[in-house]
């Protein structure tokens, strides 16, 4: 009876270790890719805002804040009627 508990516990430990080793980095990579896309979009919007308005680069932070505000108010999924 004790031997079977040890093997079940050790088997669960190994399964959890393998699962977290394989799948957590994949989820992390997907999240990082999503964040990189959002950052790239924010940078592009801020750069376009500064170029179109002929403002100096000292307004970069304000342009990035405005771009973030606009992105947060836009409907990402029109069908679901949700904003992020």
Order of alpha helices (4+ residues) and beta strands (2+ residues): alpha-alpha
